[in-house]
Amino acid sequence: MGIDHTSAKRNPKQALARLSAHVSPWRAIAAVVLLTGLFVFLAVLLLSRGESARLVETPANGDDPAVGVHAGDLARDFDALDLNDERLRLSELRGSPVIVNFWATWCTSCLSEMPALEEQRLAHQQDGLQILAVNVGESSGDARSFIDELLLDEFFVALDPDLTVADAYGVRGLPHSVFIDGAGVIQAEYRGTLDDETMQAYVTATIEGVRGEEPEERLRLVTTVPRAHIVEVSVNDTDPGLAVFASRRFRCGDDYCGEVLRDQALGIEGVLSDELDSEALIPSLALTFDSGVIDAGALVDSIAALLRAHPDPLYTRELEVSFPQS
C-alpha cells in the first residue's frame, strides 16, 4: 500500500514523516539520513539550473476560473529570464491582451509568423496588445540574434532553455500560440502557423475578452519539438536503500500523469515506500527498498522498464539513464 499523495508540493519534514510511518524505527532513522542527503542533492541540482524558467503560483483575478493552459482557463503563471537577464513574469502583463508565442530559431514557420504578430501588435497598440515570445530550448544569444534580425525589439522575450514552460503548456510543435485577455484568461490557443484570418479573429477575441471559435480544419505547418527522454538516478544501497529517479517523465499533466508509474513501482518486490513529487521543476520519484530483497541495479532496471512500457506523448526519444555525480 502506498502513501496518500496530493498534487500539492510537499516540504521535506512532511515527506520524512510519511515515509517513516511505513518502515520500522531503525529503518526510519536511516531513511531520514538518506532523504536529507536527497533534498540537498536536489537543491544543488536546481540551483545549478538557475537560468531555467519557473512555474510559479498563479495569482487570482477575482472571477476564480480554474488555472490551466487551455481556453477558458486562467493562464498558468511562470517567470523566466528575458534578453537582459532580468526575470519576466507572465502575470505582470495582466491588464493588457497578450499573445504568448512559443518559437525557436530553427523553426522556419516561426520565421514567417512572427512578423505577422508584429503587424498585429502595431495595428492594436491602442488596445495595449503585447507579444510575449517564449524561446524554446535555446541560448539568449541565439534568441537575441533572431529578434534583432527581424526587428522585433518591442516583443517581450522569455527564455525557456529546458522546456519548463513549453512542457507545462503542452507544446509539442512550433509555433504554438496562446491568446490571453487582460484578465489573464486564455481565450484561444493554436498549434501551428496561424493564417491571417484566424490570427485576426483570435486577436479580436483576446482584446474583447470573449472565447475564440474553433478554427476551420486546414493544413498547418508545425515543426516538432525534440525532447530527450532522460532519467537521472541517485542510489544509496544501504539498508534500507534509497533510489531517487529525477525525470520530466514523472510529470502530471492533461495528457499524461506519472502517478501510474508510482503505483506500479510500489508493486516491485522489495520496495518499501515511495515519495513522488510531480510538481517540482524536475519531478522525482524516491523509493526506499530492502537491499536484501532487490539490489539497486535490479531496481533501476525495473523502473526503466516501467518508463518504457508507459510512453509519454511529449518524451518520445529512446530512454537515457544517467548517474550524475553528487
N, C-alpha and C positions, 0 to 999 in steps of 0.2 A: 504494500500500500504506500503511495507516495504522499508527499507533503501537500497540503492545500495551498494552491497558488492563486494569486490575483495578478492583474495586469499592472498594478502599481509597482513602482520601483521600491526595492527594499534596502534598508540600511544594514551594515554588517552585523550589528548586535541582534537584529531580528532574524537574520539568516542563520547565525550561530545557534540561536535558541531553538529554531525549528529543527535544524539538523541534530542537535544534541538530544532532542526528545526521542529520536529514532535509533539511538545507539546507547550502549552501556556506558556508565560513568567514565571508566578508564578510556574508552574509545572516544567519548565526548571531549576529554581533555586533549587527546591527540588531534581530534578534528579542529578544536579551537586554534591550536598552534598552526596546523596546516592551512586553515582558512584565513587566518591572519596574514600568512605569507601570500595567499591568493589575492587578497584585497590590495596588498602592497604591490604585487606584480601587476594587477590590472590598473592601478592608479598610475604607475610608472608608464605603462603602455599608453594610456590615454594622454598623459602629459606629453609624451613623445610625439603625439599626433595633434599638437596644439593648433595647427593650421586647419584642421578639419572643420567643416560646417557642423553645427549642433542643432538638434531638435530641442526646443525649449517649451516651457509651459505657455499655452495659448491664452491670452487674456480674453475675458468675456466681452461681448459687445452690447449686452443689455437685452437682446432678444433670445438668448440661450439656444441657438442652433447647435447641433452636435458638431464637435470638432472632427474634421476629416479632410479628405483630399479630393472629394467629388462634388459635383453640382448640388447645391443646397446646403453644403457643409460650411461651417466656419473654418477658414483655411488654417491648416496646421502650421503653427509658427516655427520659425527657425532663425538662426543667425549664422553669419558667415563672414569671412574676410572679403573686403572689396579690393579694388585695384590699388588703393592707397594704404593697404594693410590695416585698415580700420574695420571694426565689426559692424555689419549692417544687419538689421533685424526686420523681417517681413512686416510685423505688426506696426513698425514705426511709420509705415506708409498708409496706415488707415486714415480715412478722410478723403483719400484720392482713389479713383478707379485704377487698378493695376493689372497689367498683363505680365504674368510670370512665364518667361520663355526659357526652356531648357535647351542648351545648344553646346556645340563643340566645334573647334576649328576644322576638324576632319569631316564634318557633316556638310556635304555640298548643298543639300536642300536648305540648311540653316543659312548659308551664304546668300541664297536668293530670297529668303523670307525676311531676314532682319531689316533690310532697307524698307520693306513694306510696313513693318512695325513702326519704323521711324516716321514714315509718312503719316500713319495714323496718329502718332504722338503729336506731330506738328499740327495736324488738322484739328486736334481736340485739346489744344493747350488751354483753351478757356474752360474746359471741363476738368482740367487737372490730371489728364491721363498720364500715367507713369509706366515705364517699361523696366521690369526687373529681370535682367538676363542672367540666368544661373548657368555658369560654365561647368560642364560635367567632365571630371576626370583629368583636368589639365593644369598646368602651372599658370601663375599670374602673368608670366612673360608671354606665353602663347596667347592667352586671352587678351592681353593688352594690345599686342600687335594686330590682332583681328579687329578689335574695336576701333583702334586708331585708323586702320586702313579703310574701314567702312564709314569713318566719320560719325561714329555713334557715341560721342563723348557725353551726351545728355542721358544716356541709359544709366540706371543703377546696375552694377555688375557684382554678382556674388560668386565666389569660388567654391566649388563642391568637389575637391580633388579625390576623395574616396567614396563618392556617390551616396553620402549620408542622406541628403535631401532628395536626390533622384530616386533612391530606393523607397523613401517614405512616401513619395508621390506616385509610386508605381510606374516610373518612366522606363519603358522597355526599348523605345526607339526615339530618335531625334529627327526633327524638332518635336517638342511637346509643349503645348501652351495651356495655361490655366488663367481664366479671366475672373478677377476678384473685384467686387464692388467696394464702394467707400466704407461700408460697414465691416469689411473683411470676409464677406460671404462669397463663396465660389458660385458664379452664375453659369459658367460653361467650361468645358475642357476639350481639348482637341489633340489627337495623336497624328502627327504627320504635317506636311506642308499645307498651310491654310490658303485656300483660294480667296480672291478678293471679296467675293460675295459673303462667304462665311465669316471672314475676318471682320468685315464691316458690321454684320449682324451681331456678332459677339461683342464687339466694342460698344455698340449701342446698348445692348443688354447690360453690359458692365457699368456703363455710365448711368443708366436709368435704374439699376438695381432690380432687374427682372430676369427670370430664367431664360437662357438662350435655348432655342429649339434645337432638336437633334438635326444635324446636317444630312443632306441627301447622300446616298451611297455613291461614291466616286473614287477614282484612283487617287491614292495618297502616296507621296514619296516619304518613306520612313527609313532612316539609317539605324540599324540595330546597335544598341549599346553593348559592348563586350564587357562581361562581368566574370571575374575569376571565382572559382569555387574552392575556397581555401578554409581550412580549419587549423588553428594554432593550438597545440597541445602542451600542457604543463602537467607533469606527473610526479608524484611523490608516492613510492610504493611501500612506505612503512605500514604498520598495522594499527588502525585501518589506513588503507591507501587513499589518496585523493588524486583525481584526474580532472583537469579543467579543460574544456573544449570551447575555444572562443572563435565564433564564426558568425557572419551575417545570416547564415542558414538557420540560426536559432531565432530569427525574427518572427513576429506575428503581425500579419497584415490582412488586407481584404482578400487576397488570393491564395494565401498560404500561412500556416502557423506551425511553429516549432514545437508546440505542445505535444503533437503526435510522436515526435522523437523522444521527448522526455518520458512519456508514458511507456514507450517500448523499451527505453533504456532501463527503466525500473524492473522490467521483466528479465533482464540478463542475470543469470545465476551469479551470485557473489556481490551484486550491487546492493548497498545497504540503504542509501538515502541520496537525495538529489537537491539541487538548488538551481532553478532556471531563472535567468534574467533576460527576457526577450525585449525589454525596452531600453537597454543600455545602448550607448553608441556602438560598442562591439558586443552584441549579445553573447551570452555564455551559458554553458551547462556544466555545473560542478557535480561530480559524483564521488561519494565515498564508497569504498569497496573492500571486501575481505580478500587480502592478497594471498591467503591460504586457499581460497576457492578459485579465484581468477587472477592471473598476473596482469601487469599493466599493458603489456603488448597485446594480449588477447582482448582486453577491454577496448583498446584503441581500434583494433581491427573490427570489433563488433559495432562500435559507433560509426566507423567509416562505412560499414555495410549498411547500417540503417540510413545514413545520409544518401547513399547511392540508391537505396530502394524507395526513397521518398523524394523524388525530384522536385526542385523549386523552379517555378517558371522564370525567375529572374537570374538564377545562377546555373547555367546550363553547361559550363565547361567541365572537363574532367576534374575530379576531386584531387586537391593537393593537400597532403597532411604535412605540417611543418612543426618542428620542435624548437622554437626560438629560445635563445639564451636568456635566462632570468637575470 
